[in-house]
């Protein structure tokens, strides 16, 4: 088997998500939308794309949110934390634009509050 053929196949398999972002049937995205500096600019652009699209299979909100989530997941560990914060804020901004409730920002570990610590302690016989 030729090594270049194997490498080429790996390269194509590895890049499928980039193709999805470029050629999505759901939305025609503005160029470099996910590189915008502000969360509100990203959300507005996604909303505009979702509202204009005639090919989407879901509501504009769900289409826009799905594309944003897809991009965040695709980037994975390669996404800088500062960039991840902007993109996560864009989700909240999208929710605000569509009058949807925002998610709870509390990301505390279970048992981190005093109340939870007290509740999880072993108790003696009553």
N, CA, C and O atoms as a MOPAC input file, in Angstrom:
PM7 MOZYME 1SCF
protein

 N      0.84500 1    -1.19500 1     0.00000 1
 C      0.00000 1     0.00000 1     0.00000 1
 C      0.88300 1     1.24900 1     0.00000 1
 O      1.89500 1     1.29300 1     0.69800 1
 N      0.52200 1     2.21000 1    -0.74000 1
 C      1.27100 1     3.43600 1    -0.87700 1
 C      1.03900 1     4.33900 1     0.33400 1
 O     -0.10700 1     4.54100 1     0.73600 1
 N      2.12100 1     4.89400 1     0.93000 1
 C      2.00400 1     5.75300 1     2.10900 1
 C      1.27000 1     7.05800 1     1.80400 1
 O      0.55300 1     7.57000 1     2.66400 1
 N      1.43100 1     7.59800 1     0.61500 1
 C      0.76200 1     8.85500 1     0.28300 1
 C     -0.74700 1     8.66500 1     0.19600 1
 O     -1.50300 1     9.57000 1     0.54900 1
 N     -1.19000 1     7.51100 1    -0.26600 1
 C     -2.62900 1     7.23300 1    -0.32800 1
 C     -3.20800 1     7.17500 1     1.07500 1
 O     -4.27900 1     7.72600 1     1.33200 1
 N     -2.51200 1     6.51500 1     1.97600 1
 C     -2.96000 1     6.39400 1     3.35600 1
 C     -3.01600 1     7.75800 1     4.03000 1
 O     -3.97900 1     8.06300 1     4.73400 1
 N     -1.99200 1     8.57900 1     3.82000 1
 C     -1.94600 1     9.91500 1     4.40700 1
 C     -3.08000 1    10.78000 1     3.85900 1
 O     -3.71700 1    11.52200 1     4.60700 1
 N     -3.32800 1    10.68600 1     2.56700 1
 C     -4.38600 1    11.46400 1     1.94200 1
 C     -5.75800 1    11.08300 1     2.50800 1
 O     -6.59200 1    11.95100 1     2.76300 1
 N     -5.98100 1     9.80000 1     2.69900 1
 C     -7.25200 1     9.33400 1     3.25200 1
 C     -7.43100 1     9.84300 1     4.67900 1
 O     -8.52400 1    10.25700 1     5.06400 1
 N     -6.35100 1     9.80900 1     5.46100 1
 C     -6.41200 1    10.32700 1     6.83100 1
 C     -6.74300 1    11.81600 1     6.81900 1
 O     -7.57000 1    12.29400 1     7.59500 1
 N     -6.08000 1    12.52800 1     5.92300 1
 C     -6.28700 1    13.97600 1     5.84100 1
 C     -7.74700 1    14.29800 1     5.52200 1
 O     -8.33500 1    15.18600 1     6.14000 1
 N     -8.33200 1    13.58300 1     4.56600 1
 C     -9.72700 1    13.82300 1     4.19400 1
 C    -10.67500 1    13.48100 1     5.33000 1
 O    -11.64300 1    14.20200 1     5.57300 1
 N    -10.40200 1    12.39000 1     6.02400 1
 C    -11.24700 1    11.97200 1     7.13400 1
 C    -11.16500 1    12.98900 1     8.26700 1
 O    -12.16400 1    13.29000 1     8.92100 1
 N     -9.97800 1    13.50700 1     8.48500 1
 C     -9.75300 1    14.44700 1     9.57900 1
 C    -10.42200 1    15.80000 1     9.31300 1
 O    -10.74200 1    16.52100 1    10.25700 1
 N    -10.63100 1    16.14400 1     8.06900 1
 C    -11.12300 1    17.47100 1     7.69600 1
 C    -12.62100 1    17.51200 1     7.37000 1
 O    -13.09700 1    18.53200 1     6.87300 1
 N    -13.36700 1    16.46000 1     7.62600 1
 C    -14.78100 1    16.43100 1     7.25000 1
 C    -15.56600 1    17.54800 1     7.92100 1
 O    -16.48700 1    18.09900 1     7.31900 1
 N    -15.21600 1    17.89400 1     9.16500 1
 C    -15.98500 1    18.91300 1     9.87300 1
 C    -15.75700 1    20.31200 1     9.30200 1
 O    -16.65300 1    21.15400 1     9.34200 1
 N    -14.58100 1    20.55500 1     8.78000 1
 C    -14.32500 1    21.84400 1     8.13300 1
 C    -15.20200 1    21.98500 1     6.89600 1
 O    -15.72800 1    23.05900 1     6.60500 1
 N    -15.34800 1    20.86800 1     6.16800 1
 C    -16.21600 1    20.88300 1     4.98700 1
 C    -17.66500 1    21.13800 1     5.38200 1
 O    -18.38100 1    21.86200 1     4.69100 1
 N    -18.09500 1    20.54800 1     6.48400 1
 C    -19.47100 1    20.76100 1     6.95300 1
 C    -19.70400 1    22.23700 1     7.24400 1
 O    -20.74000 1    22.79000 1     6.87700 1
 N    -18.74500 1    22.87100 1     7.90100 1
 C    -18.87900 1    24.29400 1     8.21400 1
 C    -18.95100 1    25.13600 1     6.94600 1
 O    -19.74100 1    26.07700 1     6.86600 1
 N    -18.12400 1    24.79900 1     5.95200 1
 C    -18.10700 1    25.55800 1     4.69500 1
 C    -19.33600 1    25.31600 1     3.83900 1
 O    -19.88900 1    26.25000 1     3.25800 1
 N    -19.76300 1    24.06200 1     3.76000 1
 C    -20.78100 1    23.67800 1     2.78400 1
 C    -22.09200 1    23.24000 1     3.41700 1
 O    -22.84500 1    22.47700 1     2.81200 1
 N    -22.37000 1    23.70200 1     4.60300 1
 C    -23.57100 1    23.27800 1     5.31900 1
 C    -24.82900 1    23.54400 1     4.50500 1
 O    -24.98200 1    24.60800 1     3.90500 1
 N    -25.72200 1    22.56900 1     4.49300 1
 C    -27.00900 1    22.76000 1     3.83500 1
 C    -27.93200 1    23.64200 1     4.66200 1
 O    -28.88700 1    24.21200 1     4.13500 1
 N    -27.65600 1    23.75300 1     5.92600 1
 C    -28.55000 1    24.49100 1     6.81000 1
 C    -28.36500 1    26.00200 1     6.69800 1
 O    -29.34200 1    26.74500 1     6.61000 1
 N    -27.14000 1    26.44500 1     6.70000 1
 C    -26.88600 1    27.89000 1     6.74100 1
 C    -25.77000 1    28.28800 1     5.78100 1
 O    -24.80300 1    27.55000 1     5.59300 1
 N    -25.91800 1    29.45500 1     5.18200 1
 C    -24.83000 1    30.07400 1     4.43600 1
 C    -24.21100 1    31.08500 1     5.38700 1
 O    -24.74300 1    32.17900 1     5.57900 1
 N    -23.08300 1    30.71000 1     5.98300 1
 C    -22.46000 1    31.54500 1     7.00200 1
 C    -21.63800 1    32.66400 1     6.39200 1
 O    -21.05500 1    32.52000 1     5.31700 1
 N    -21.60300 1    33.77500 1     7.09800 1
 C    -20.72300 1    34.87300 1     6.74300 1
 C    -19.27900 1    34.37300 1     6.88000 1
 O    -18.97000 1    33.59000 1     7.77800 1
 N    -18.42100 1    34.82100 1     6.00300 1
 C    -17.03000 1    34.39900 1     6.04800 1
 C    -16.39100 1    34.75900 1     7.39000 1
 O    -16.50200 1    35.89000 1     7.86200 1
 N    -15.72500 1    33.78100 1     7.99000 1
 C    -14.99300 1    33.94500 1     9.24700 1
 C    -15.85900 1    34.45300 1    10.39800 1
 O    -15.38600 1    35.20700 1    11.24900 1
 N    -17.11700 1    34.04300 1    10.42400 1
 C    -18.03900 1    34.48800 1    11.46800 1
 C    -17.54000 1    34.11500 1    12.85900 1
 O    -17.72500 1    34.88400 1    13.80300 1
 N    -16.91600 1    32.95900 1    13.00400 1
 C    -16.49100 1    32.50000 1    14.32500 1
 C    -15.20100 1    33.16600 1    14.78700 1
 O    -14.75200 1    32.93600 1    15.91000 1
 N    -14.60700 1    33.98100 1    13.93700 1
 C    -13.39900 1    34.71500 1    14.31400 1
 C    -13.71300 1    36.14000 1    14.77400 1
 O    -12.81300 1    36.87900 1    15.17500 1
 N    -14.97800 1    36.52000 1    14.71600 1
 C    -15.35500 1    37.86500 1    15.15700 1
 C    -14.98800 1    38.04000 1    16.62600 1
 O    -14.99000 1    37.07700 1    17.39300 1
 N    -14.67700 1    39.26300 1    17.01000 1
 C    -14.19800 1    39.52200 1    18.36400 1
 C    -15.29900 1    39.54000 1    19.41000 1
 O    -15.05700 1    39.16300 1    20.55700 1
 N    -16.49100 1    39.96500 1    19.05000 1
 C    -17.53500 1    40.08200 1    20.06700 1
 C    -18.58700 1    38.99100 1    19.92200 1
 O    -18.93800 1    38.57100 1    18.81900 1
 N    -19.07000 1    38.55400 1    21.06500 1
 C    -20.10700 1    37.51800 1    21.09900 1
 C    -21.37600 1    38.00900 1    20.42000 1
 O    -22.04400 1    37.24100 1    19.72800 1
 N    -21.71400 1    39.27100 1    20.60600 1
 C    -22.94300 1    39.79500 1    20.00400 1
 C    -22.84300 1    39.84700 1    18.48000 1
 O    -23.83600 1    39.62000 1    17.78800 1
 N    -21.64900 1    40.14400 1    17.94800 1
 C    -21.46600 1    40.16800 1    16.49500 1
 C    -21.61200 1    38.75700 1    15.90900 1
 O    -22.19800 1    38.58000 1    14.84200 1
 N    -21.07800 1    37.76700 1    16.61000 1
 C    -21.20200 1    36.37500 1    16.17100 1
 C    -22.67400 1    35.96500 1    16.18500 1
 O    -23.17800 1    35.39300 1    15.21900 1
 N    -23.34800 1    36.26200 1    17.27900 1
 C    -24.76100 1    35.88200 1    17.42000 1
 C    -25.62900 1    36.56200 1    16.36300 1
 O    -26.49800 1    35.92200 1    15.76900 1
 N    -25.40100 1    37.85000 1    16.12600 1
 C    -26.19200 1    38.57300 1    15.11400 1
 C    -25.97600 1    37.98400 1    13.72600 1
 O    -26.92400 1    37.84100 1    12.95300 1
 N    -24.72000 1    37.64000 1    13.41000 1
 C    -24.42000 1    37.06400 1    12.10600 1
 C    -25.08300 1    35.69300 1    11.94400 1
 O    -25.66400 1    35.40100 1    10.89900 1
 N    -24.99600 1    34.85900 1    12.97400 1
 C    -25.63700 1    33.54300 1    12.92200 1
 C    -27.14600 1    33.68000 1    12.79300 1
 O    -27.78400 1    32.92900 1    12.05600 1
 N    -27.71300 1    34.64200 1    13.51500 1
 C    -29.16100 1    34.85300 1    13.43400 1
 C    -29.55500 1    35.27400 1    12.02100 1
 O    -30.52200 1    34.75900 1    11.45900 1
 N    -28.80700 1    36.20400 1    11.45600 1
 C    -29.10200 1    36.67600 1    10.10600 1
 C    -29.01100 1    35.51900 1     9.10200 1
 O    -29.86900 1    35.38400 1     8.23000 1
 N    -27.98600 1    34.69800 1     9.22600 1
 C    -27.82900 1    33.54800 1     8.32400 1
 C    -28.98900 1    32.57800 1     8.47300 1
 O    -29.52200 1    32.07600 1     7.48400 1
 N    -29.37600 1    32.31500 1     9.72100 1
 C    -30.46400 1    31.36700 1     9.98400 1
 C    -31.80600 1    31.91000 1     9.49300 1
 O    -32.63300 1    31.15800 1     8.97700 1
 N    -32.01800 1    33.20400 1     9.65200 1
 C    -33.28000 1    33.81000 1     9.22400 1
 C    -33.40300 1    33.80500 1     7.69200 1
 O    -34.49500 1    33.61800 1     7.15600 1
 N    -32.27900 1    34.01100 1     6.99300 1
 C    -32.30900 1    34.08500 1     5.53500 1
 C    -32.37500 1    32.71900 1     4.86900 1
 O    -32.87100 1    32.60000 1     3.74800 1
 N    -31.88200 1    31.69000 1     5.54400 1
 C    -31.78100 1    30.37000 1     4.93100 1
 C    -33.14600 1    29.76600 1     4.63100 1
 O    -34.04000 1    29.77100 1     5.47800 1
 N    -33.29400 1    29.25200 1     3.42900 1
 C    -34.52200 1    28.55700 1     3.02100 1
 C    -34.33400 1    27.04500 1     3.12000 1
 O    -35.29000 1    26.28400 1     2.97200 1
 N    -33.09400 1    26.61300 1     3.37100 1
 C    -32.78400 1    25.18800 1     3.36300 1
 C    -32.75100 1    24.55000 1     4.74400 1
 O    -32.61300 1    23.33100 1     4.84900 1
 N    -32.87300 1    25.32600 1     5.78700 1
 C    -32.76400 1    24.75600 1     7.12900 1
 C    -33.92800 1    23.81600 1     7.41800 1
 O    -35.03000 1    23.98300 1     6.89600 1
 N    -33.65900 1    22.84100 1     8.25100 1
 C    -34.67400 1    21.83600 1     8.57300 1
 C    -35.31400 1    22.10000 1     9.93000 1
 O    -36.23800 1    21.39000 1    10.32900 1
 N    -34.84200 1    23.09200 1    10.62500 1
 C    -35.31200 1    23.37700 1    11.97600 1
 C    -35.59700 1    24.86900 1    12.09500 1
 O    -35.51900 1    25.60300 1    11.11000 1
 N    -35.93000 1    25.31400 1    13.30900 1
 C    -36.18600 1    26.74000 1    13.52200 1
 C    -34.87400 1    27.51500 1    13.36600 1
 O    -33.79500 1    26.94200 1    13.51900 1
 N    -34.96100 1    28.80200 1    13.06700 1
 C    -33.73900 1    29.59800 1    12.93500 1
 C    -32.87700 1    29.55200 1    14.20100 1
 O    -31.65300 1    29.45900 1    14.11200 1
 N    -33.50400 1    29.61500 1    15.36900 1
 C    -32.75400 1    29.56100 1    16.62200 1
 C    -31.96300 1    28.25900 1    16.72600 1
 O    -30.76800 1    28.27300 1    17.02000 1
 N    -32.63000 1    27.14600 1    16.48500 1
 C    -31.96000 1    25.84600 1    16.61200 1
 C    -30.86500 1    25.67600 1    15.56800 1
 O    -29.82000 1    25.09300 1    15.85500 1
 N    -31.09400 1    26.17600 1    14.37200 1
 C    -30.07000 1    26.08400 1    13.32700 1
 C    -28.82900 1    26.88900 1    13.70300 1
 O    -27.70400 1    26.40900 1    13.56600 1
 N    -29.03900 1    28.10600 1    14.17500 1
 C    -27.91600 1    28.96300 1    14.56200 1
 C    -27.16900 1    28.37300 1    15.75200 1
 O    -25.93900 1    28.33100 1    15.75600 1
 N    -27.90800 1    27.91800 1    16.76100 1
 C    -27.28500 1    27.35100 1    17.95100 1
 C    -26.53500 1    26.06000 1    17.60400 1
 O    -25.44900 1    25.81000 1    18.12800 1
 N    -27.10700 1    25.25800 1    16.73600 1
 C    -26.44600 1    24.01000 1    16.33300 1
 C    -25.12100 1    24.27800 1    15.63400 1
 O    -24.13200 1    23.58900 1    15.88800 1
 N    -25.09600 1    25.26700 1    14.76300 1
 C    -23.86200 1    25.57400 1    14.04600 1
 C    -22.79600 1    26.10100 1    15.00400 1
 O    -21.62000 1    25.76100 1    14.87100 1
 N    -23.19500 1    26.91900 1    15.95500 1
 C    -22.25200 1    27.44000 1    16.94100 1
 C    -21.71000 1    26.31400 1    17.81700 1
 O    -20.50500 1    26.23900 1    18.05600 1
 N    -22.57400 1    25.46000 1    18.28600 1
 C    -22.15400 1    24.32800 1    19.11500 1
 C    -21.25400 1    23.38300 1    18.33200 1
 O    -20.25900 1    22.88300 1    18.85700 1
 N    -21.60400 1    23.14300 1    17.08700 1
 C    -20.79100 1    22.29200 1    16.22500 1
 C    -19.38000 1    22.85000 1    16.11300 1
 O    -18.40700 1    22.10400 1    16.22100 1
 N    -19.26400 1    24.15200 1    15.89900 1
 C    -17.94500 1    24.77300 1    15.76100 1
 C    -17.14300 1    24.64100 1    17.05500 1
 O    -15.95800 1    24.30800 1    17.01700 1
 N    -17.77300 1    24.89600 1    18.18700 1
 C    -17.08400 1    24.79400 1    19.47900 1
 C    -16.60000 1    23.36500 1    19.70400 1
 O    -15.45600 1    23.14800 1    20.10400 1
 N    -17.46700 1    22.39700 1    19.45000 1
 C    -17.09000 1    20.99900 1    19.64200 1
 C    -16.00000 1    20.56500 1    18.67500 1
 O    -15.11100 1    19.79500 1    19.03500 1
 N    -16.07300 1    21.05800 1    17.46000 1
 C    -15.07600 1    20.70600 1    16.44800 1
 C    -13.69700 1    21.21100 1    16.85000 1
 O    -12.69500 1    20.52500 1    16.64900 1
 N    -13.64800 1    22.39900 1    17.41300 1
 C    -12.36200 1    22.98100 1    17.81600 1
 C    -11.75300 1    22.21200 1    18.98700 1
 O    -10.53400 1    22.06900 1    19.07600 1
 N    -12.59900 1    21.72300 1    19.87300 1
 C    -12.13400 1    20.89200 1    20.98500 1
 C    -11.06000 1    21.55200 1    21.81800 1
 O    -11.17000 1    22.72000 1    22.19200 1
 N    -10.01700 1    20.78900 1    22.10500 1
 C     -8.93500 1    21.26800 1    22.95800 1
 C     -8.08000 1    22.33500 1    22.28000 1
 O     -7.31900 1    23.03000 1    22.95200 1
 N     -8.19100 1    22.47200 1    20.98000 1
 C     -7.40000 1    23.47100 1    20.25900 1
 C     -7.95700 1    24.88400 1    20.42900 1
 O     -7.31200 1    25.85500 1    20.03300 1
 N     -9.12800 1    25.00400 1    21.00600 1
 C     -9.77100 1    26.30300 1    21.18500 1
 C     -9.17400 1    26.99600 1    22.40700 1
 O     -9.20100 1    26.45500 1    23.51300 1
 N     -8.64000 1    28.18300 1    22.20000 1
 C     -8.10300 1    28.96100 1    23.32200 1
 C     -9.22100 1    29.26400 1    24.30300 1
 O    -10.37100 1    29.44500 1    23.90300 1
 N     -8.88800 1    29.32100 1    25.58300 1
 C     -9.92300 1    29.56600 1    26.59400 1
 C    -10.58300 1    30.93000 1    26.40000 1
 O    -11.78200 1    31.07500 1    26.63900 1
 N     -9.81300 1    31.92700 1    25.96800 1
 C    -10.39700 1    33.25200 1    25.73100 1
 C    -11.40400 1    33.19200 1    24.57800 1
 O    -12.44400 1    33.85000 1    24.61600 1
 N    -11.08500 1    32.40500 1    23.56900 1
 C    -11.98100 1    32.25500 1    22.41800 1
 C    -13.22100 1    31.46300 1    22.81200 1
 O    -14.33200 1    31.77600 1    22.38300 1
 N    -13.02000 1    30.43200 1    23.63600 1
 C    -14.13700 1    29.62000 1    24.10600 1
 C    -15.12900 1    30.47600 1    24.89800 1
 O    -16.34000 1    30.28800 1    24.78500 1
 N    -14.62300 1    31.40000 1    25.68700 1
 C    -15.49500 1    32.28700 1    26.47500 1
 C    -16.34000 1    33.16200 1    25.55800 1
 O    -17.53200 1    33.35600 1    25.80100 1
 N    -15.72300 1    33.68900 1    24.50500 1
 C    -16.46300 1    34.52400 1    23.55700 1
 C    -17.55300 1    33.69900 1    22.87300 1
 O    -18.68700 1    34.15700 1    22.73300 1
 N    -17.20700 1    32.48900 1    22.45100 1
 C    -18.17900 1    31.64500 1    21.74800 1
 C    -19.29400 1    31.17800 1    22.68400 1
 O    -20.45000 1    31.09800 1    22.26700 1
 N    -18.96900 1    30.87200 1    23.93100 1
 C    -20.00700 1    30.50200 1    24.90100 1
 C    -20.91100 1    31.70300 1    25.19100 1
 O    -22.11800 1    31.54800 1    25.37400 1
 N    -20.32900 1    32.88300 1    25.23200 1
 C    -21.13100 1    34.10000 1    25.41700 1
 C    -22.04100 1    34.33700 1    24.21300 1
 O    -23.14100 1    34.87200 1    24.34900 1
 N    -21.57100 1    33.93600 1    23.04100 1
 C    -22.38500 1    34.07100 1    21.83000 1
 C    -23.64000 1    33.20600 1    21.93900 1
 O    -24.69300 1    33.57400 1    21.41900 1
 N    -23.53300 1    32.06100 1    22.60900 1
 C    -24.71400 1    31.22500 1    22.83300 1
 C    -25.74600 1    31.98200 1    23.66300 1
 O    -26.93000 1    32.00500 1    23.32800 1
 N    -25.28800 1    32.59800 1    24.74300 1
 C    -26.21000 1    33.38000 1    25.57500 1
 C    -26.80200 1    34.55100 1    24.79100 1
 O    -27.97600 1    34.88600 1    24.94800 1
 N    -25.98400 1    35.15800 1    23.95700 1
 C    -26.46700 1    36.27700 1    23.13700 1
 C    -27.52200 1    35.79600 1    22.13700 1
 O    -28.51700 1    36.48200 1    21.90300 1
 N    -27.30600 1    34.63200 1    21.55700 1
 C    -28.31700 1    34.05300 1    20.65200 1
 C    -29.62400 1    33.81300 1    21.39900 1
 O    -30.70500 1    34.11900 1    20.89600 1
 N    -29.51000 1    33.26400 1    22.60300 1
 C    -30.72100 1    33.03200 1    23.41400 1
 C    -31.44700 1    34.34800 1    23.67400 1
 O    -32.67400 1    34.41400 1    23.61000 1
 N    -30.67500 1    35.39500 1    23.96700 1
 C    -31.27400 1    36.71200 1    24.22400 1
 C    -31.96000 1    37.24300 1    22.96300 1
 O    -33.06700 1    37.77600 1    23.04000 1
 N    -31.31500 1    37.10100 1    21.80900 1
 C    -31.89500 1    37.58100 1    20.55100 1
 C    -33.21000 1    36.88100 1    20.21400 1
 O    -34.09700 1    37.47000 1    19.59800 1
 N    -33.32400 1    35.62200 1    20.62200 1
 C    -34.52900 1    34.84100 1    20.34400 1
 C    -35.45600 1    34.73600 1    21.56000 1
 O    -36.36000 1    33.90100 1    21.58600 1
 N    -35.22900 1    35.57600 1    22.55200 1
 C    -36.06500 1    35.60400 1    23.76100 1
 C    -36.18600 1    34.22400 1    24.41000 1
 O    -37.27400 1    33.80000 1    24.80100 1
 N    -35.05700 1    33.53900 1    24.51600 1
 C    -34.99900 1    32.23800 1    25.18100 1
 C    -34.29400 1    32.41100 1    26.50900 1
 O    -33.44900 1    33.29600 1    26.65100 1
 N    -34.62800 1    31.57900 1    27.48600 1
 C    -33.94200 1    31.70100 1    28.78300 1
 C    -32.46200 1    31.32500 1    28.65100 1
 O    -32.10200 1    30.39300 1    27.93200 1
 N    -31.62100 1    32.07100 1    29.35800 1
 C    -30.19800 1    31.76000 1    29.34500 1
 C    -29.92900 1    30.61700 1    30.31100 1
 O    -30.68200 1    30.38300 1    31.25600 1
 N    -28.84900 1    29.92200 1    30.05100 1
 C    -28.48400 1    28.79200 1    30.89000 1
 C    -27.88500 1    29.30200 1    32.19300 1
 O    -27.31700 1    30.39300 1    32.24800 1
 N    -28.02100 1    28.49100 1    33.24500 1
 C    -27.43900 1    28.82000 1    34.53500 1
 C    -25.92200 1    28.83100 1    34.40500 1
 O    -25.33800 1    27.87600 1    33.89200 1
 N    -25.28500 1    29.88900 1    34.86000 1
 C    -23.83800 1    30.03500 1    34.71900 1
 C    -23.07800 1    29.28900 1    35.80700 1
 O    -21.84900 1    29.24500 1    35.76800 1
 N    -23.76400 1    28.71000 1    36.76100 1
 C    -23.10800 1    28.02800 1    37.86600 1
 C    -22.53300 1    26.70600 1    37.38700 1
 O    -23.26700 1    25.77400 1    37.05700 1
 N    -21.20400 1    26.64200 1    37.35600 1
 C    -20.52700 1    25.42000 1    36.92600 1
 C    -19.74800 1    24.82600 1    38.08400 1
 O    -18.64800 1    24.30900 1    37.89300 1
 N    -20.31000 1    24.89600 1    39.28200 1
 C    -19.62200 1    24.38600 1    40.45900 1
 C    -19.70000 1    22.87400 1    40.48200 1
 O    -20.65400 1    22.27500 1    39.98600 1
 N    -18.68500 1    22.27100 1    41.06500 1
 C    -18.67900 1    20.82700 1    41.20700 1
 C    -19.67900 1    20.42700 1    42.27500 1
 O    -19.94200 1    21.18700 1    43.20800 1
 N    -20.23300 1    19.24300 1    42.13800 1
 C    -21.17100 1    18.73700 1    43.13200 1
 C    -20.48400 1    18.67100 1    44.48100 1
 O    -19.33400 1    18.24700 1    44.58800 1
 N    -21.20400 1    19.09600 1    45.51000 1
 C    -20.66300 1    19.04200 1    46.85700 1
 C    -19.80200 1    20.23000 1    47.21800 1
 O    -19.14800 1    20.21600 1    48.26100 1
 N    -19.78100 1    21.26500 1    46.38100 1
 C    -18.89800 1    22.39400 1    46.65400 1
 C    -19.51800 1    23.42900 1    47.58200 1
 O    -18.79500 1    24.23500 1    48.16700 1
 N    -20.80900 1    23.42600 1    47.72800 1
 C    -21.43400 1    24.39400 1    48.62800 1
 C    -21.47200 1    23.84800 1    50.04300 1
 O    -21.42900 1    22.63400 1    50.24600 1
 N    -21.55200 1    24.73300 1    51.01400 1
 C    -21.59500 1    24.31600 1    52.41700 1
 C    -22.80000 1    23.42200 1    52.66800 1
 O    -22.70200 1    22.43300 1    53.39500 1
 N    -23.92300 1    23.76100 1    52.07500 1
 C    -25.13500 1    22.97300 1    52.26200 1
 C    -24.92700 1    21.54900 1    51.75400 1
 O    -25.30200 1    20.58700 1    52.42500 1
 N    -24.32600 1    21.41300 1    50.56100 1
 C    -24.07800 1    20.08700 1    49.99900 1
 C    -23.05400 1    19.31300 1    50.81200 1
 O    -23.19200 1    18.10400 1    50.99400 1
 N    -22.01700 1    20.00700 1    51.30600 1
 C    -21.00100 1    19.32500 1    52.10800 1
 C    -21.62400 1    18.76700 1    53.37500 1
 O    -21.30900 1    17.64900 1    53.78500 1
 N    -22.51000 1    19.54300 1    54.00100 1
 C    -23.17800 1    19.09800 1    55.21600 1
 C    -24.09000 1    17.91200 1    54.91300 1
 O    -24.16400 1    16.96400 1    55.69500 1
 N    -24.76900 1    17.96700 1    53.79800 1
 C    -25.71300 1    16.90100 1    53.44800 1
 C    -25.00300 1    15.59500 1    53.09800 1
 O    -25.57700 1    14.51700 1    53.24800 1
 N    -23.75600 1    15.69000 1    52.63100 1
 C    -23.07000 1    14.47900 1    52.21400 1
 C    -22.22000 1    13.86400 1    53.32200 1
 O    -21.66900 1    12.78100 1    53.12800 1
 N    -22.09600 1    14.51400 1    54.46700 1
 C    -21.34700 1    13.93500 1    55.57700 1
 C    -22.04300 1    12.71100 1    56.10600 1
 O    -23.27100 1    12.62200 1    56.09300 1
 N    -21.24200 1    11.75500 1    56.57700 1
 C    -21.85000 1    10.57500 1    57.18400 1
 C    -22.46500 1    10.98700 1    58.51000 1
 O    -21.89900 1    11.77900 1    59.26300 1
 N    -23.59300 1    10.45000 1    58.76600 1
 C    -24.28300 1    10.78200 1    60.00100 1
 C    -24.28300 1     9.56600 1    60.91500 1
 O    -24.37600 1     8.42300 1    60.46800 1
 N    -24.18000 1     9.83900 1    62.17200 1
 C    -24.18500 1     8.76900 1    63.17300 1
 C    -25.59400 1     8.24900 1    63.38900 1
 O    -26.54000 1     8.80000 1    62.82800 1
 N    -25.76000 1     7.20000 1    64.19100 1
 C    -27.09000 1     6.65600 1    64.44400 1
 C    -27.96600 1     7.68200 1    65.15300 1
 O    -27.47300 1     8.43300 1    65.99400 1
 N    -29.23600 1     7.72600 1    64.83400 1
 C    -30.18300 1     8.68200 1    65.43500 1
 C    -30.82800 1     8.12800 1    66.65000 1
 O    -31.64800 1     8.80000 1    67.27600 1

